[in-house]
Amino acid sequence: MNTLVKTSLIVAATGVVGVGLISSQASADSYKSDLKNKGELTVGLEGTYAPFSYKNKSGKLVGYDVDVAKAVAKEMGLKPVFVETKFDSLVAGLDANKYDVVYNDMGKTKEREKNYAFGGQYLNSEAVILVKKDSDIKTVKDLKGKKAAQTTSSNYGQAAKKNKAELVSAPGFAEALDLVSSGKADATLNADDAWSIYKKEHPKTDLKAIRTDDLDSSGAAPMLNKKDKQLAKEITKAQDKLKEDGTLTKLSKQYFDKDLSGSKDDKKD
């Protein structure tokens, strides 16, 4: 093979590789055109659900989900923008493209996966039944025929419904606890970690937690519109990096005093 032919083949091969790299990068960056606002990652959350997203004494929005979303946006080279709304309106807001992603301790359920895309799991929290201290509810089976205060579209609300409880609508966790405490509801299902924070802030509460293996642990993941699968992949990549460098573990220990950042298969402290 003469020198001219060899040179031509090398140039051609280099061109193919170059085109492949450009094409690959273009595919990876395709999600950017789907963002609500250029250069921003718009995040939907409650803002009233400690320790996931809530206002501190200075009125600043803080929480595990808030800090995870900020770290993810930074990793992706985007500015985080937060939109607060009630839980039962979060999904509707996502449908209406009011934000790119929901970070709100959202359980990745089979039912939700039919209509929405999810990023990787970034939190694993145990579910508990919260009742008055003198309640006769001891197990999940005792929920049958009882009133459960829930945000009705949540995975906790669906779990209560599955166990034959009558749902009493509550806009958020604190309101659900108030309904149980006042006797307007018999129980509420929620994350053990949210309860732990509430109990620290309300040491004289008349409520208690029932821990049971009959409730699935809540594996939270960022939720997106079904069409935004590439964005979900990029968010997952960012989360994976934050897991590897210890950022998620650090944030988890900051808010929960233990590492809950792994998957359901990871053992917790």
C-alpha positions as a Markdown table, in Angstrom:
| # | Residue | x | y | z |
|---|---|---|---|---|
| 1 | Met | 0.0 | 0.0 | 0.0 |
| 2 | Asn | 1.6 | 3.3 | -1.0 |
| 3 | Thr | 2.1 | 6.3 | 1.3 |
| 4 | Leu | -0.7 | 8.3 | -0.3 |
| 5 | Val | -3.3 | 5.6 | 0.2 |
| 6 | Lys | -2.2 | 5.0 | 3.8 |
| 7 | Thr | -2.5 | 8.7 | 4.5 |
| 8 | Ser | -5.9 | 8.9 | 3.0 |
| 9 | Leu | -7.1 | 5.9 | 5.1 |
| 10 | Ile | -5.8 | 7.5 | 8.3 |
| 11 | Val | -7.5 | 10.8 | 7.5 |
| 12 | Ala | -10.7 | 9.0 | 6.8 |
| 13 | Ala | -10.5 | 7.0 | 10.0 |
| 14 | Thr | -9.7 | 10.1 | 12.0 |
| 15 | Gly | -12.8 | 11.8 | 10.5 |
| 16 | Val | -15.1 | 8.9 | 11.4 |
| 17 | Val | -13.8 | 8.9 | 15.0 |
| 18 | Gly | -14.2 | 12.7 | 15.2 |
| 19 | Val | -17.8 | 12.6 | 13.9 |
| 20 | Gly | -18.5 | 9.8 | 16.3 |
| 21 | Leu | -17.2 | 11.9 | 19.3 |
| 22 | Ile | -19.1 | 14.9 | 18.1 |
| 23 | Ser | -22.3 | 12.9 | 17.7 |
| 24 | Ser | -21.9 | 11.3 | 21.1 |
| 25 | Gln | -21.4 | 14.7 | 22.8 |
| 26 | Ala | -24.3 | 16.1 | 20.9 |
| 27 | Ser | -26.5 | 13.3 | 22.2 |
| 28 | Ala | -25.3 | 13.7 | 25.8 |
| 29 | Asp | -26.0 | 17.5 | 25.6 |
| 30 | Ser | -29.5 | 17.1 | 23.9 |
| 31 | Tyr | -31.2 | 17.4 | 27.2 |
| 32 | Lys | -30.2 | 21.0 | 27.5 |
| 33 | Ser | -32.8 | 22.0 | 24.9 |
| 34 | Asp | -35.5 | 20.4 | 27.0 |
| 35 | Leu | -34.7 | 22.5 | 30.1 |
| 36 | Lys | -37.4 | 24.9 | 31.2 |
| 37 | Asn | -34.8 | 27.7 | 31.2 |
| 38 | Lys | -31.4 | 27.8 | 29.6 |
| 39 | Gly | -28.6 | 27.2 | 32.0 |
| 40 | Glu | -30.9 | 26.3 | 34.9 |
| 41 | Leu | -32.2 | 23.2 | 36.6 |
| 42 | Thr | -35.7 | 24.0 | 37.8 |
| 43 | Val | -36.6 | 21.8 | 40.7 |
| 44 | Gly | -40.1 | 21.2 | 42.2 |
| 45 | Leu | -40.5 | 20.5 | 45.9 |
| 46 | Glu | -42.7 | 21.1 | 48.9 |
| 47 | Gly | -40.5 | 23.4 | 51.0 |
| 48 | Thr | -42.5 | 22.4 | 54.2 |
| 49 | Tyr | -41.2 | 18.8 | 54.6 |
| 50 | Ala | -38.3 | 18.6 | 57.1 |
| 51 | Pro | -35.6 | 17.3 | 56.8 |
| 52 | Phe | -36.1 | 17.0 | 53.0 |
| 53 | Ser | -37.0 | 20.6 | 52.1 |
| 54 | Tyr | -38.0 | 23.3 | 54.6 |
| 55 | Lys | -37.3 | 26.8 | 55.8 |
| 56 | Asn | -34.8 | 27.4 | 58.5 |
| 57 | Lys | -35.1 | 30.1 | 61.2 |
| 58 | Ser | -33.7 | 32.6 | 58.8 |
| 59 | Gly | -36.3 | 31.7 | 56.2 |
| 60 | Lys | -33.8 | 30.1 | 53.9 |
| 61 | Leu | -34.8 | 27.0 | 51.9 |
| 62 | Val | -32.7 | 24.0 | 53.2 |
| 63 | Gly | -32.9 | 20.3 | 53.5 |
| 64 | Tyr | -31.4 | 17.1 | 52.2 |
| 65 | Asp | -33.3 | 17.2 | 48.9 |
| 66 | Val | -32.5 | 20.9 | 48.5 |
| 67 | Asp | -28.7 | 20.3 | 49.0 |
| 68 | Val | -28.7 | 17.2 | 46.7 |
| 69 | Ala | -30.4 | 19.1 | 43.9 |
| 70 | Lys | -28.0 | 22.0 | 44.3 |
| 71 | Ala | -25.0 | 19.6 | 44.2 |
| 72 | Val | -26.4 | 17.9 | 41.1 |
| 73 | Ala | -27.0 | 21.2 | 39.3 |
| 74 | Lys | -23.5 | 22.3 | 40.1 |
| 75 | Glu | -22.1 | 19.0 | 38.8 |
| 76 | Met | -24.1 | 19.5 | 35.6 |
| 77 | Gly | -22.9 | 23.1 | 35.2 |
| 78 | Leu | -26.4 | 24.5 | 35.8 |
| 79 | Lys | -27.9 | 27.0 | 38.2 |
| 80 | Pro | -30.5 | 25.4 | 40.6 |
| 81 | Val | -33.9 | 27.2 | 40.8 |
| 82 | Phe | -36.6 | 26.0 | 43.2 |
| 83 | Val | -40.3 | 26.0 | 42.9 |
| 84 | Glu | -42.3 | 25.3 | 46.0 |
| 85 | Thr | -45.8 | 23.7 | 45.9 |
| 86 | Lys | -48.0 | 21.4 | 47.9 |
| 87 | Phe | -47.3 | 17.7 | 47.5 |
| 88 | Asp | -50.5 | 16.8 | 45.7 |
| 89 | Ser | -49.8 | 19.5 | 43.2 |
| 90 | Leu | -46.2 | 18.5 | 42.5 |
| 91 | Val | -47.0 | 16.0 | 39.8 |
| 92 | Ala | -49.5 | 18.4 | 38.1 |
| 93 | Gly | -46.7 | 21.0 | 38.1 |
| 94 | Leu | -44.4 | 18.5 | 36.4 |
| 95 | Asp | -47.1 | 17.7 | 33.8 |
| 96 | Ala | -47.4 | 21.4 | 33.1 |
| 97 | Asn | -43.7 | 21.8 | 32.7 |
| 98 | Lys | -43.4 | 24.2 | 35.6 |
| 99 | Tyr | -40.1 | 22.6 | 36.5 |
| 100 | Asp | -37.6 | 20.1 | 35.0 |
| 101 | Val | -37.5 | 17.6 | 37.9 |
| 102 | Val | -39.1 | 16.9 | 41.3 |
| 103 | Tyr | -36.8 | 16.3 | 44.3 |
| 104 | Asn | -39.2 | 15.6 | 47.1 |
| 105 | Asp | -38.5 | 12.1 | 48.7 |
| 106 | Met | -40.5 | 10.7 | 45.7 |
| 107 | Gly | -40.8 | 6.9 | 45.8 |
| 108 | Lys | -40.0 | 5.2 | 42.5 |
| 109 | Thr | -43.0 | 3.0 | 42.2 |
| 110 | Lys | -44.1 | 0.8 | 39.3 |
| 111 | Glu | -47.3 | 2.8 | 38.9 |
| 112 | Arg | -45.4 | 6.1 | 38.6 |
| 113 | Glu | -42.9 | 4.6 | 36.2 |
| 114 | Lys | -45.7 | 4.0 | 33.7 |
| 115 | Asn | -46.0 | 7.8 | 33.2 |
| 116 | Tyr | -42.8 | 9.3 | 34.4 |
| 117 | Ala | -39.0 | 9.0 | 34.0 |
| 118 | Phe | -36.8 | 8.6 | 37.1 |
| 119 | Gly | -33.2 | 9.2 | 37.8 |
| 120 | Gly | -31.2 | 7.0 | 40.1 |
| 121 | Gln | -32.0 | 6.5 | 43.8 |
| 122 | Tyr | -30.4 | 8.9 | 46.2 |
| 123 | Leu | -32.2 | 8.1 | 49.4 |
| 124 | Asn | -33.4 | 5.0 | 51.2 |
| 125 | Ser | -35.7 | 5.7 | 54.2 |
| 126 | Glu | -37.8 | 3.4 | 56.3 |
| 127 | Ala | -41.6 | 3.9 | 56.5 |
| 128 | Val | -43.5 | 4.0 | 59.8 |
| 129 | Ile | -47.0 | 4.2 | 61.1 |
| 130 | Leu | -47.6 | 7.2 | 63.3 |
| 131 | Val | -50.5 | 7.1 | 65.8 |
| 132 | Lys | -51.5 | 8.5 | 69.2 |
| 133 | Lys | -49.7 | 6.9 | 72.1 |
| 134 | Asp | -52.9 | 5.2 | 73.3 |
| 135 | Ser | -53.9 | 3.9 | 69.9 |
| 136 | Asp | -55.0 | 0.3 | 69.4 |
| 137 | Ile | -53.2 | 0.2 | 66.1 |
| 138 | Lys | -50.3 | -2.2 | 66.4 |
| 139 | Thr | -49.7 | -3.4 | 62.8 |
| 140 | Val | -50.4 | -2.5 | 59.2 |
| 141 | Lys | -53.4 | -4.9 | 59.3 |
| 142 | Asp | -55.0 | -2.7 | 62.0 |
| 143 | Leu | -55.3 | 0.1 | 59.5 |
| 144 | Lys | -58.3 | -1.6 | 57.9 |
| 145 | Gly | -61.4 | 0.6 | 58.4 |
| 146 | Lys | -59.3 | 3.3 | 60.1 |
| 147 | Lys | -58.8 | 6.9 | 58.9 |
| 148 | Ala | -55.3 | 7.6 | 57.6 |
| 149 | Ala | -54.2 | 11.3 | 57.1 |
| 150 | Gln | -52.2 | 11.4 | 53.9 |
| 151 | Thr | -51.2 | 13.4 | 50.8 |
| 152 | Thr | -53.4 | 11.1 | 48.7 |
| 153 | Ser | -51.1 | 10.8 | 45.7 |
| 154 | Ser | -48.0 | 9.9 | 47.7 |
| 155 | Asn | -46.6 | 6.3 | 47.9 |
| 156 | Tyr | -47.5 | 6.5 | 51.7 |
| 157 | Gly | -51.1 | 7.4 | 50.8 |
| 158 | Gln | -51.3 | 4.5 | 48.3 |
| 159 | Ala | -49.9 | 2.1 | 50.9 |
| 160 | Ala | -52.5 | 3.2 | 53.4 |
| 161 | Lys | -55.2 | 2.7 | 50.8 |
| 162 | Lys | -53.8 | -0.7 | 49.9 |
| 163 | Asn | -54.2 | -1.7 | 53.5 |
| 164 | Lys | -57.9 | -0.8 | 53.5 |
| 165 | Ala | -57.6 | 2.5 | 55.3 |
| 166 | Glu | -60.0 | 5.4 | 54.6 |
| 167 | Leu | -57.9 | 8.3 | 53.4 |
| 168 | Val | -58.2 | 11.8 | 54.9 |
| 169 | Ser | -56.6 | 14.4 | 52.7 |
| 170 | Ala | -53.7 | 16.3 | 54.2 |
| 171 | Pro | -51.6 | 18.9 | 52.3 |
| 172 | Gly | -48.4 | 17.9 | 54.1 |
| 173 | Phe | -46.7 | 16.0 | 56.8 |
| 174 | Ala | -47.2 | 18.5 | 59.6 |
| 175 | Glu | -50.9 | 18.8 | 58.8 |
| 176 | Ala | -51.2 | 15.0 | 58.7 |
| 177 | Leu | -49.7 | 14.7 | 62.2 |
| 178 | Asp | -52.1 | 17.5 | 63.5 |
| 179 | Leu | -55.1 | 15.5 | 62.2 |
| 180 | Val | -53.9 | 12.4 | 64.0 |
| 181 | Ser | -53.2 | 14.3 | 67.2 |
| 182 | Ser | -56.6 | 16.0 | 67.2 |
| 183 | Gly | -58.4 | 12.7 | 66.6 |
| 184 | Lys | -59.6 | 13.5 | 63.2 |
| 185 | Ala | -57.5 | 10.7 | 61.8 |
| 186 | Asp | -56.3 | 7.5 | 63.4 |
| 187 | Ala | -52.9 | 7.2 | 61.7 |
| 188 | Thr | -50.5 | 8.5 | 59.1 |
| 189 | Leu | -47.8 | 6.7 | 57.2 |
| 190 | Asn | -44.5 | 8.5 | 56.4 |
| 191 | Ala | -40.7 | 8.4 | 56.5 |
| 192 | Asp | -39.1 | 7.5 | 59.8 |
| 193 | Asp | -36.6 | 10.2 | 59.3 |
| 194 | Ala | -39.2 | 13.0 | 58.9 |
| 195 | Trp | -40.7 | 11.7 | 62.1 |
| 196 | Ser | -37.4 | 11.8 | 63.9 |
| 197 | Ile | -36.9 | 15.4 | 63.1 |
| 198 | Tyr | -40.5 | 16.2 | 64.1 |
| 199 | Lys | -40.1 | 14.4 | 67.4 |
| 200 | Lys | -36.9 | 16.3 | 68.2 |
| 201 | Glu | -38.7 | 19.6 | 67.6 |
| 202 | His | -41.9 | 18.5 | 69.5 |
| 203 | Pro | -40.6 | 16.4 | 72.5 |
| 204 | Lys | -44.0 | 16.5 | 74.2 |
| 205 | Thr | -45.9 | 15.1 | 71.2 |
| 206 | Asp | -48.7 | 12.7 | 72.0 |
| 207 | Leu | -47.8 | 10.6 | 69.0 |
| 208 | Lys | -45.6 | 7.5 | 68.6 |
| 209 | Ala | -44.1 | 5.5 | 65.7 |
| 210 | Ile | -44.8 | 1.9 | 64.9 |
| 211 | Arg | -42.0 | 0.3 | 62.9 |
| 212 | Thr | -42.9 | -2.7 | 60.9 |
| 213 | Asp | -41.4 | -4.9 | 58.1 |
| 214 | Asp | -44.8 | -5.0 | 56.5 |
| 215 | Leu | -44.2 | -1.6 | 54.9 |
| 216 | Asp | -41.7 | -1.2 | 52.0 |
| 217 | Ser | -38.8 | 1.1 | 52.6 |
| 218 | Ser | -39.0 | 4.3 | 50.6 |
| 219 | Gly | -36.4 | 4.5 | 47.9 |
| 220 | Ala | -36.4 | 8.1 | 46.7 |
| 221 | Ala | -35.4 | 9.2 | 43.2 |
| 222 | Pro | -35.7 | 12.4 | 41.1 |
| 223 | Met | -38.9 | 12.3 | 39.0 |
| 224 | Leu | -39.2 | 13.8 | 35.5 |
| 225 | Asn | -41.5 | 13.9 | 32.5 |
| 226 | Lys | -41.4 | 10.7 | 30.5 |
| 227 | Lys | -39.9 | 12.5 | 27.5 |
| 228 | Asp | -36.9 | 13.7 | 29.5 |
| 229 | Lys | -35.1 | 10.4 | 29.6 |
| 230 | Gln | -31.7 | 11.9 | 28.6 |
| 231 | Leu | -32.0 | 14.5 | 31.4 |
| 232 | Ala | -32.8 | 11.7 | 33.8 |
| 233 | Lys | -29.6 | 9.9 | 32.7 |
| 234 | Glu | -27.5 | 13.1 | 33.1 |
| 235 | Ile | -28.9 | 13.7 | 36.6 |
| 236 | Thr | -28.1 | 10.0 | 37.5 |
| 237 | Lys | -24.5 | 10.5 | 36.3 |
| 238 | Ala | -24.2 | 13.6 | 38.5 |
| 239 | Gln | -25.6 | 11.7 | 41.5 |
| 240 | Asp | -23.2 | 8.8 | 40.9 |
| 241 | Lys | -20.3 | 11.2 | 41.0 |
| 242 | Leu | -21.6 | 12.7 | 44.2 |
| 243 | Lys | -22.0 | 9.3 | 45.7 |
| 244 | Glu | -18.4 | 8.3 | 44.7 |
| 245 | Asp | -16.8 | 11.5 | 46.1 |
| 246 | Gly | -18.7 | 11.2 | 49.4 |
| 247 | Thr | -21.0 | 14.3 | 48.9 |
| 248 | Leu | -24.3 | 12.3 | 49.3 |
| 249 | Thr | -23.0 | 10.5 | 52.4 |
| 250 | Lys | -21.9 | 13.8 | 54.0 |
| 251 | Leu | -25.3 | 15.4 | 53.3 |
| 252 | Ser | -27.2 | 12.4 | 54.6 |
| 253 | Lys | -25.2 | 12.4 | 57.8 |
| 254 | Gln | -25.8 | 16.1 | 58.1 |
| 255 | Tyr | -29.6 | 15.7 | 58.0 |
| 256 | Phe | -30.2 | 12.2 | 59.2 |
| 257 | Asp | -27.2 | 11.4 | 61.4 |
| 258 | Lys | -26.6 | 8.3 | 59.3 |
| 259 | Asp | -25.9 | 7.4 | 55.7 |
| 260 | Leu | -29.2 | 6.8 | 53.8 |
| 261 | Ser | -27.8 | 7.8 | 50.4 |
| 262 | Gly | -27.4 | 4.2 | 49.1 |
| 263 | Ser | -29.9 | 1.9 | 47.4 |
| 264 | Lys | -32.3 | -0.4 | 49.1 |
| 265 | Asp | -29.7 | -3.2 | 48.9 |
| 266 | Asp | -27.2 | -1.1 | 50.9 |
| 267 | Lys | -27.1 | -1.8 | 54.6 |
| 268 | Lys | -27.7 | 1.2 | 56.8 |
| 269 | Asp | -26.0 | 2.0 | 60.2 |
